[in-house]
Amino acid sequence: MFIAGAFGELVGKYFFRHLPLYLALILLFVTGLGFGAVATQKLSPVQKDDLANYISGVYTSLGDDDGQVYPRGEVFYQSVMENVVKTAGLLFLLGLTVIGAPLILAIVFVRGFVLGFTVGFLVQETMVQGLILSTTSILPHNLVVVPAILIGAGGALSFSATALKTLLGFSKDGIYSQFASTTFLSLCSGLLFVLAALIEAYLTPILVHFGSGFLI
């Protein structure tokens, strides 16, 4: 109990010390969400028709699904590769390079943009159906994905800032302790991405099947 309490206190102090950084990342992500939602209004009629037809096909497939085997293992593997390897791993490596810090910010913004665009288009074009589909298929795993992105990005950016200050002689903080913190946060981010993959592969199909009754 004492070790757990001390660990929790250490984590709390870390996030409190880096609170401005994480608030900035949250603001950047929310900005991406807003731009993504607005971008749906800039689509041409042809693009809207193509996307609307695709979504209609998704609705039809959900309605015609009579207990077909869902490739959960494949979905889990693809989600892990996409998020753990390509996102958490990339954020960690970009943080170590120092000069990759702007790309970390770009990743946070783009992930927010994609999420905002997807949900915005679904709700704008299909109203209640889009809201139900967003709630059952997009929201559950993204409730874990978003914190995972912010934690990984925050850890990577804090290492970049510490390394840059040390190289320029503006700080004498131990870069090794910051590396350990960044590595730990990257591992936490990866674990959250794995949890999100489990939700997407095993919980989301159940929610989608339940919500499909309201889509027809």
Secondary structure, 3 states (H helix, E strand, C coil): CHHHHHHHHHHHHHHHHCHHHHHHHHHHHHHHHHHHHHHHHHCCHHHHHHHHHHHHHHHHHHHHCCCCCCCHHHHHHHHHHHHHHHHHHHHHHHHHHCCCHHHHHHHHHHHHHHHHHHHHHHHHHHCHHHHHHHHHHHHHHHHHHHHHHHHHHHHHHHHHHHHHHHHHCCCCCCHHHHHHHHHHHHHHHHHHHHHHHHHHHHHHHHHHHHHHHHCC
